[in-house]
Amino acid sequence: MDTSKIVGEKIKALRESQSVSLEELAKRSGIPLEQIERIENNTDLPSLAPLIKIARVLGVRLGMFLDDEDENGPVICRKGEAQNSITFSNNAIQSRRHMVYHSLSRSKSNRHMEPFIIDVAPTDDTDFVLSTHEGEEFIMVMEGVMEISYGENVYLLEEGDSIYYDSIVPHHVHSYKGEAAKILAVIYTPI
């Protein structure tokens, strides 16, 4: 199942159930109205930053847009079971597809962290736009080399290296020299 097709529908349903207009969501999230309309209509692949801002305005956790079930106990994701995925854009001007996220906790209810295995596609893009949102991120490189732009600094991470940072600082995560890579990412966003 391609969950990227249902994210917009879930956002729209949540927004309407709370009687929040498109205009109000745009104003409170700081996201242009046209972009929210494209996200809700599944014509725009959003990056994580706008999804986190929308989740915050609607008072839900990011995982609410990705969940299929609600499990209160522990959730085990066996090797090869994280096949369902969602694709986000990379905030590059030219590219709308960059990373495929495989959730490791889809059915865990009331979670505060979002763990993913992320396949980073090869790309020629070099025009990356830094994003900010509340929370924290942990990234460990499983394959390839990643470049992390964080504030004024740039960090290169090789296989086995990790980084933990505050997401409020402008940042962007992409593969080094556009080569394919794979990372484990854990994202925490307060509600």
N, C-alpha and C positions, 0 to 999 in steps of 0.2 A: 504494500500500500504506500502510495506517495502522499505523506501527510502534508506536504506543502500545499496541496489542493484544499485542505480543510482549515488551515490556520485562519484565513480571511473569514470563512464562514463562522468560526468560533468567536472571533473578535466581534463580528457584527451581531451575533446572537447575544453575547455578553453585554455589549453596548446597549442594544435595544432593551434587554431585560432590566437594565438599570436606568432606562429612560434618559440616556446620555446621547445628545445629538452629535452628528459628525463635527459640527462647528465647535461644540464644547470640547470634544475629545481632541480636536486639533489645537485649540487654544491651551488647554491644560497640559498637553503633552509636548507642545512646541514643535509638532510635526505638521508640515503643510497639509491642508485639507485634501488637496488633490492626491497626495501620497497615501493618505489614509483610505481614500476611496479606491485607489488602485490595489492596496493591500487587501481590503475587504472583498474586492471583486476577483482576487487571485490573479491579477494581471501584473502585479509587481512582486518580485521576490525580495522581501525585506531583509535587511541585515539585523543582527541581534539588537543593536542599540534602539531602533524605533519600537521593536517588540517589547523590550524591557520598559520603555517609557509608557507604552499603551497599557501593559500589565499593571504598572504602578498606578496610573490614573483609574483603571477599573478595579483596583484593589485585589488583584489576583496574582498568583505567582506565575512566572514565565511558563512553567510546565503545564499550566491549565490549557494552553494553546496546543500542546503536544500529546496530552494524555488520552488513552483509550479506556482505561479502567481505574478503579480506586482500590488499592490494596493497603491496608493499615499495617500489616506485619512487614517483615523484611521482604525485599524483592531481590531475587537472584537472576542475573542475566548470564547465561552460559555462553561460552565461546561459540560464535556463529549465530547467536540468537538476536543480535542487534541489527537485523537486516532492514527493518523498517527505518526509513530515514526521512529527513527534511532538508531541503536545500535553502540556504540563505545566500544573499548577494554578499559581495566583499566590500561594498562601498566604493568601488572603483568607478570612475566616470563611464568607462566603455563597457565593462563586463557586468552582467547580471547574474552570473553563476560562477561560484568559486569554491565553495566548501559544501560537502555533504555530511550532515550531522547524524550519527547513529546514537540514539538515546540509550543509556544504560539503566534508566530508572523510570521508564514510561508509566508503569502502573503503580508507582509508589505515591500514595496520597499525602498531602500536607508536607511535602518535602521543601527544604530550604536551599538545597543545592541542585544543580543540573549537571550531571556527568555525561559526557559525550565522547565517543571515538569520532574523530573528524578526518575524513579523506580530503586532502587539499589538492585540488586539481592543478595541473600545469597551466601556466598562463603567461602571456606576454605583457600583461598589464604592469605598469609602473606608477600609475597615477592614483595612489591610495589616499583616501580621505580618513583622517583620524576621527574616532568617535568617542563619546563619553557616556557613561550611565552610572547609576549608583551600584555599589556592590564590589565584589572581588572576583578575581579569576586566577585559576591555577592551570598551567599548561605544561605537559611533559611530551617531549618529542619521541615518538615511537619509530619513525622512519624518516629519512631525509634530513634537511636543514631548514629551520624556520628563522624568519627575521621578525623581530618584535619592535615596532616603533612605539616608544613610550615617552610622552612628553618631548623633551629635546634630545633624548637618547635613542640609540638603535642597538639592539642586542641580537647576536647570532646564537642560536641554540642548535646543537647537534644531537643525534640520537642518544637518549638517556639523560639529556639536560632538561631542567625544568625552570619555570619562573612563576612567581606568585606576586600579583600586583593589585593595587586599588584601581577599579575601573573608572573612577571619576576623573582620573588623569587621561588626557587625550591619548588614544592608542590605536594600533592596527596590527593584526596578526596576518602574516602571509609567508609563503615559502620563499626561500632564498633563491634568487636568480630564476624564479618562475618554475622551478622543478617540482614534481609531485612530492608529497609528504603525507605523513599520518601523525596525528597528535591525540593525546588524551587531554580533554579540557573539562574542568569543573568550574561552573559559574555559580556564584552566589549573588542573589539580588534580594534586598529586603523588600517586603511588601509595603 
